[in-house]
Amino acid sequence: MTSLLHLNLDNNFFDNDTMMFLGAFPSLQSLSLDSSRFGGAAFDEAMASFPHLEILDLSNNNLIGNFPSALSSLQVLYLAQNNLDGSLTPKGLCQMKNLRELDLSNNMFVGNLPQCINQLALLKVLEISSNQFTGTIQPSLTANLTSLEYINFSHNKFEGLLAFSSFANHTKLEVMEFINDNDNFEVDTEEPTHWIPMFQLKVLSLSSCNMNKHNGNVVPGFLLHQHNLRLLDLSHNSLKGNLPNWLLENNTMLEVLYLRNNSFGGSILMPRFRNPYFSELDASRNDIKGTIPENVGKFLPNLAFLNLSMNTLSGHLPSSIDDLDALNVLDLSDNGLSGEVPEYLFRENIALSLLKLSYNKFQGEIFSGNISSYYISMLLLDNNHFTGEISNNISFDVSILDISNNLFSGVLPHGVSNSSGIDSLSARNNLFEGHFPCGTTLASFNFLDISNNFISGPIPSCLNMEFMEHIHLEYNRFTGSIPNIFRNMTRVLTLDISNNYLSGKIPKFLGELSSLRILLLRKNNFSGSIPKELCQLTSVSLIDLSNNLLSGSIPSCIQNITGPTYLAYIQTSITTYYWGSTYKYSGVLRSWYSIMDDNPMFDTRSQVQFTTKSISYIYKGNILDYMNGLDLSCNNLTGKIPEGLGLMTQILALNLSHNQLTGSIPQKFSELTNIESLDLSSNRLSGEIPSELTNLNYLVVFNVSYNNLSGSLPEMKEQFATFSMASYEGNQFLCGPPLVKKCTTTSSVNVPSAKDDTDQGYAIDLVWFFASLASTWIVFLLAFAAILYTNPYWRRRWFYFIEESMYACYYFFCDLILRPSMLLNR
């Protein structure tokens, strides 16, 4: 065994003693320990036992320390995916004169690249991506490395200007990647003018590298001389001019073209000749106009991935898409496309797994029943003008279905709840009515949003709540009480059932939902007291119980709700990505190269409505991790405000208005150092306003109107200098600026005397006046009725407005009745 030359021990579980054991094989020429999970820094010493070692692979382990130094005989060294750090010193790296391949990617190396790399004349593969190297990339660094075939400097912290012409004489180059994460790094491809490269690249990725920033942001001119490209990525560079359709003409074997997030205009043109190799095109986030070519299926027959989203395309979907048998991903969202969606996109034998047509002008009855089953994994049709009912015979073999913000009507079909495969369903803001359908199987949603419809009846009990993370039932017509199945939502983050007609008591088991971050029960008919069990929701960030019929006192344990300790809406938002192709680079001893473009395709970021600063805001996505508020307004709560509320130091908005709270404003409120909105208006509070509240530096809205407060107002400094009289009105015993009443003298109110109006009116014909007024109103009402009849969207908005007005009138009269009794108690 001492004469063993080659040893492969990949994918094992070795400890640090393994390297010492391997010293028994001094004749080894190649050793591979990829993904063997050993760590430490002792490997440098162990390598001294292998004087003839030429190939060493220690990738995907837990190695720490600096670059090894006792490896001068090596030709191939792979140290990717470890925890190596420090800088590269000439003592270690530059003694490896025989080195052909070097992979240091995904470590933590820092500092400048040593200039002596230029002496490694045999180097063919140089992979140093995903580290923290700094400094500039000087032309002299790679000038002598004319054997290079593969170079990847991506995802570091390089600065300055990289002149691409410095590689002009590297005749063997095939793969170059400079994906940048640093705004201070630029790539210039145009100096000197009209330079001609000696290489023919197969893969070129220059994404996010401020390309030709000082040369008009033009497409690299040297690409005119490239005819062998398989993959080209010029994304995120603000490149200008017309879409470079000539790239397909120039490279007849091109497979992947990424032009995402530039400023290209013009239209899409097909090449003159058929390209059977081309499979992926991403030209999203540009300003491409015109229509999608009718002959796309003829000239690009094997297209599998097409993303033209966020452009200004118009017209209909071309019929030749039906010829794209390999099409797997089609994203045409955020354009101006119109017409009906052809049925061939939903054939059972089609390869399409993701279809995104969001934010266009498509119309028609897409779910009329001509197709009985939909097999697309992700079907995103939101924000269009689709109409009609969804046939009850349709089944959905999809994992993500988004039909929100359309004009669908009727009852949700059984196929929605009968499918065990739907993870995420968003049907918000349509015209659905009736009861939520319950099928023969329990629907196991992860995300469910059917808000802003006319769905009625009790909350469905046919849902499997075990995997539910976000549930939105707000703005419907649900009745009854909160069902017991909600106690099974052990993973739920968002529970929004506001603006319905639910009644009964708030169940105690809601306090057992330990993962809950947002609880919105606003504008229902819940009664009884606030259960103390809600105090167990220590991670909740938003609670809105406003506009109900709750009574009793505010639980003193509410101070236990300290707020979240981790970012749930960043970590667990349901976001689906699609990946670009993997292009294999055929290198010297190893075949590998991959590129991934993570474009978010479906982001069901939770969206909630919460009132703060006297305005109702919509909060969506990551901002929910930083929003913290409590709204108990418009109920019948009594008793004193708990002192413990002052311990909720992370809270940004606190609204206790329109209740019957008594006692004084807690001095502890001065410790709410992050609060921006504090509303205690329309209660029965007494005593003085604590002067310490002036220390609340972020307070924007402060309202204590219509209470029984007395004494002088806090000094007008800091934020309190911005509050007007409206913040204090309805408290007759308060004094001091900004109020007119002074605290030092008794102020008298001078009632202005009546004054005769001496102005002469003009004589008018009252008969004609009233006749024209009546006819004007009749025309207005008829026109308004016609609009509501022909436009279901505005008709629904009008019904919502009527409902909101009824609520407003109800609470207005409640205040009108309560205020006299409040004045009598003063």
CORLINCOR-V343953 format. One record per backbone hydrogen bond with DSSP energy under -0.5 kcal/mol. CO is the residue of the C=O (numbers start at 1). NH is the residue of the N-H. E is the energy in kcal/mol with one decimal. If there is no record, write none. Layout:
co:nh:e
CO:NH:E
CO:NH:E
This chain:
co:nh:e
1:4:-1.8
2:27:-0.9
5:29:-3.5
5:30:-2.1
7:9:-0.5
7:32:-2.2
15:18:-1.5
16:19:-0.5
16:20:-0.5
17:21:-1.8
18:22:-2.0
20:23:-1.2
21:24:-1.6
22:25:-1.9
25:28:-1.6
26:52:-0.6
29:54:-3.1
29:55:-2.4
30:7:-2.0
31:57:-2.3
32:9:-3.2
33:36:-0.9
34:11:-2.9
36:14:-2.2
38:62:-2.5
40:64:-1.6
41:44:-0.9
42:46:-1.7
43:47:-1.8
45:48:-1.0
46:49:-1.9
47:50:-1.9
50:53:-1.3
54:75:-3.4
54:76:-2.6
55:31:-2.5
56:58:-0.5
56:78:-2.5
57:33:-3.3
59:35:-2.4
60:37:-0.7
62:40:-1.3
63:83:-2.2
65:85:-2.8
69:71:-0.5
71:74:-1.4
72:98:-0.5
75:100:-4.0
75:101:-2.2
76:56:-2.2
77:79:-0.5
77:103:-2.4
78:58:-2.9
80:60:-2.5
81:61:-0.8
83:65:-0.5
84:108:-2.9
86:110:-2.2
87:89:-0.6
89:92:-1.0
89:93:-1.6
89:94:-0.5
92:95:-0.7
93:96:-1.8
95:97:-1.8
96:99:-1.6
100:124:-3.8
100:125:-2.2
101:77:-2.4
102:127:-2.8
103:79:-3.3
105:81:-1.8
106:82:-0.9
108:86:-0.6
109:132:-2.4
111:134:-1.9
114:117:-1.8
115:118:-1.8
116:119:-2.3
117:120:-2.0
119:121:-2.0
120:123:-1.8
124:149:-3.1
124:150:-2.4
125:102:-2.2
126:128:-0.6
126:152:-2.4
127:104:-3.2
129:106:-1.9
130:107:-0.8
132:111:-0.7
133:157:-2.4
135:159:-2.6
136:138:-1.0
138:141:-1.6
138:142:-0.5
139:142:-0.8
139:143:-0.6
142:145:-1.0
144:146:-1.8
145:148:-1.6
146:172:-0.6
149:174:-2.6
149:175:-2.3
150:126:-2.2
151:177:-1.9
152:128:-2.4
154:130:-1.9
155:131:-0.9
156:181:-0.5
160:186:-2.5
161:163:-0.6
162:164:-0.8
162:188:-2.4
163:166:-1.9
164:167:-1.8
165:168:-1.9
167:170:-1.9
168:198:-2.8
169:171:-1.6
170:173:-1.4
173:200:-0.6
174:202:-3.2
174:203:-2.6
175:151:-2.0
176:205:-2.3
177:153:-2.2
178:180:-0.5
179:155:-2.9
182:185:-1.6
184:160:-1.9
186:162:-2.7
187:189:-0.5
187:212:-2.6
188:164:-2.6
191:165:-0.5
192:195:-1.2
202:230:-3.4
202:231:-2.2
203:176:-2.0
204:233:-2.7
205:178:-3.0
206:209:-0.7
207:180:-1.9
209:187:-1.3
210:213:-1.2
212:215:-1.5
212:217:-2.7
215:218:-0.5
217:240:-2.9
220:223:-1.1
221:224:-1.9
222:225:-1.9
223:226:-1.5
225:227:-0.5
230:255:-2.5
230:256:-2.4
231:204:-2.0
232:258:-2.8
233:206:-3.0
235:208:-2.3
239:263:-2.6
241:265:-2.2
243:245:-2.5
244:247:-1.6
245:248:-1.4
245:249:-0.8
246:250:-2.7
247:251:-1.6
250:252:-0.6
251:254:-1.8
255:279:-2.8
255:280:-2.2
256:232:-2.0
257:259:-0.5
257:282:-2.4
258:234:-2.8
260:236:-2.9
261:237:-0.6
261:238:-1.0
264:287:-2.6
265:243:-2.0
266:289:-3.1
274:276:-0.6
279:304:-2.5
279:305:-2.1
280:257:-2.0
281:307:-2.6
282:259:-3.6
284:261:-2.4
285:262:-0.9
288:312:-2.1
290:314:-2.6
293:296:-1.2
295:298:-0.7
295:299:-1.9
296:300:-1.8
299:275:-2.7
300:303:-1.5
301:326:-0.5
304:328:-2.8
304:329:-2.1
305:281:-2.3
306:308:-0.5
306:331:-2.7
307:283:-2.3
309:285:-2.0
310:286:-0.9
313:336:-2.5
315:338:-2.4
318:321:-1.4
319:322:-1.8
320:323:-1.9
321:324:-1.6
323:325:-1.8
324:327:-1.4
328:353:-2.6
328:354:-1.6
329:306:-2.4
330:332:-0.5
330:356:-2.7
331:308:-2.6
333:310:-2.0
334:311:-0.9
336:315:-0.5
337:361:-2.9
339:363:-2.2
340:342:-0.6
342:345:-1.2
343:346:-2.1
344:347:-1.3
347:350:-1.2
353:378:-2.2
354:330:-2.3
355:357:-0.5
355:380:-2.9
356:332:-2.7
358:334:-2.3
359:335:-1.1
361:339:-0.6
362:385:-2.7
364:366:-1.2
364:387:-1.9
365:368:-1.0
367:391:-2.2
372:395:-2.7
373:375:-0.5
374:397:-2.8
377:399:-2.8
377:400:-2.1
378:355:-2.7
378:380:-0.6
379:381:-0.6
379:402:-2.4
380:357:-3.0
382:359:-1.7
383:360:-1.0
385:364:-0.6
386:407:-2.3
388:409:-2.0
389:391:-0.6
391:394:-1.3
395:374:-1.8
395:397:-0.6
396:398:-0.9
399:423:-2.4
399:424:-2.0
400:379:-2.7
401:426:-2.4
402:381:-3.2
404:383:-2.3
405:384:-0.7
407:388:-0.6
408:431:-2.7
409:390:-0.6
410:433:-2.6
413:416:-1.5
413:417:-0.6
414:418:-2.4
415:396:-0.6
415:419:-0.6
418:420:-0.6
419:422:-0.6
421:423:-0.7
423:446:-4.3
423:447:-2.0
424:401:-2.6
425:449:-2.5
426:403:-2.8
426:404:-0.6
428:405:-2.7
429:406:-0.7
431:410:-0.6
432:454:-2.9
434:456:-2.4
437:439:-0.5
443:445:-0.9
443:464:-2.8
446:469:-2.5
446:470:-1.6
447:425:-2.6
448:472:-3.0
449:427:-3.5
451:429:-2.1
452:430:-0.8
454:434:-0.7
455:477:-3.0
457:479:-2.0
462:443:-1.0
463:465:-1.0
464:467:-0.6
465:468:-0.7
469:493:-3.4
469:494:-2.2
470:448:-2.5
471:473:-0.5
471:496:-2.4
472:450:-2.3
474:452:-2.0
475:453:-1.3
477:457:-0.7
478:501:-2.3
479:459:-0.5
480:503:-2.8
483:486:-1.4
484:487:-2.0
485:488:-1.7
486:489:-1.6
488:490:-2.2
489:492:-0.9
493:517:-2.5
493:518:-2.3
494:471:-2.3
495:497:-0.5
495:520:-2.7
496:473:-3.1
496:474:-0.6
498:475:-1.6
499:476:-1.0
501:480:-0.5
502:525:-3.0
504:527:-2.2
505:507:-0.6
507:510:-1.1
508:511:-2.0
509:512:-1.9
510:513:-1.4
512:514:-2.0
513:516:-1.8
517:541:-3.3
517:542:-1.8
518:495:-2.4
519:521:-0.5
519:544:-2.3
520:497:-2.4
522:499:-3.1
523:500:-1.0
525:504:-0.6
526:549:-2.8
527:506:-0.6
528:551:-2.5
529:531:-0.6
531:534:-1.6
532:535:-1.9
533:536:-2.0
534:537:-1.8
536:538:-2.3
537:540:-1.3
538:563:-1.0
541:629:-2.5
542:519:-2.8
543:631:-2.4
544:521:-3.1
546:523:-1.9
547:524:-0.7
549:528:-0.6
550:636:-2.9
552:638:-2.6
555:558:-1.4
556:559:-0.9
557:560:-2.7
558:561:-1.6
560:562:-1.8
566:568:-1.3
567:571:-1.7
568:572:-2.6
573:575:-1.2
574:604:-2.1
576:601:-3.1
576:602:-1.2
578:599:-1.0
581:583:-0.6
581:595:-0.7
582:584:-0.6
583:585:-0.6
584:586:-0.6
585:587:-1.4
585:592:-1.4
590:587:-1.2
590:592:-0.7
596:598:-0.6
597:599:-1.3
598:600:-0.6
599:578:-1.1
602:576:-2.1
602:604:-0.6
603:605:-1.2
606:621:-2.1
608:619:-3.2
610:612:-0.6
610:617:-2.5
612:615:-1.8
615:612:-2.5
615:617:-0.7
617:610:-2.3
617:619:-0.6
619:608:-2.8
620:623:-1.0
621:624:-2.0
622:625:-1.9
623:626:-1.6
623:627:-0.8
628:652:-3.5
628:653:-1.3
629:543:-1.9
630:655:-2.4
631:545:-2.8
633:547:-1.8
634:548:-0.9
636:552:-0.6
637:660:-2.6
639:662:-2.4
640:642:-0.5
642:645:-1.4
643:646:-2.0
644:647:-2.3
645:648:-1.5
647:649:-2.1
648:651:-1.8
649:674:-0.7
652:676:-3.2
652:677:-1.8
653:630:-2.4
654:679:-2.5
655:632:-2.9
657:634:-1.9
658:635:-1.1
660:639:-0.5
661:684:-2.5
662:641:-0.6
663:686:-2.8
664:666:-0.6
666:669:-1.6
667:670:-1.9
668:671:-2.6
669:672:-1.7
671:673:-2.2
672:675:-1.5
676:700:-3.0
676:701:-2.2
677:654:-2.6
678:680:-0.5
678:703:-2.2
679:656:-2.9
679:657:-0.5
681:658:-1.9
682:659:-1.0
685:708:-2.8
687:710:-2.3
688:690:-0.6
690:693:-1.6
691:694:-1.6
692:695:-2.0
693:696:-2.0
695:697:-1.5
696:699:-1.2
701:678:-2.6
703:680:-3.3
705:682:-2.7
706:683:-0.9
708:687:-0.6
709:733:-0.7
711:735:-1.8
715:717:-2.1
717:720:-1.5
718:721:-1.1
719:722:-2.1
720:723:-0.7
724:727:-1.4
725:728:-2.1
725:729:-1.1
727:704:-2.8
728:731:-0.7
729:706:-2.7
731:734:-1.7
733:711:-1.5
735:713:-2.2
736:739:-1.9
741:736:-3.2
745:747:-0.6
748:750:-0.7
749:751:-0.7
750:752:-0.7
756:758:-0.9
764:766:-1.0
765:769:-2.2
766:770:-2.5
767:771:-2.0
768:772:-2.4
769:773:-2.1
770:774:-2.2
771:775:-2.2
772:776:-2.1
773:777:-1.9
774:778:-2.1
775:779:-2.2
776:780:-2.2
777:781:-2.6
778:782:-2.3
779:783:-2.4
780:784:-2.5
781:785:-2.5
782:786:-2.1
783:787:-2.0
784:788:-2.1
785:789:-1.9
786:790:-2.1
787:791:-2.0
790:792:-0.6
791:795:-2.0
792:796:-2.3
793:797:-2.1
794:798:-2.4
795:799:-1.9
796:800:-2.3
797:801:-2.3
798:802:-2.4
799:803:-2.3
800:804:-2.7
801:805:-2.5
802:806:-2.1
803:807:-1.9
804:808:-2.5
805:809:-2.6
806:810:-2.3
807:811:-2.4
808:812:-1.9
809:813:-2.5
810:814:-1.8
811:815:-2.1
812:816:-2.2
813:817:-2.0
814:818:-2.3
815:819:-2.6
816:820:-0.7
817:821:-0.8
818:822:-2.1
819:823:-2.6
820:824:-2.1
821:825:-1.3
822:826:-0.5
823:826:-0.8
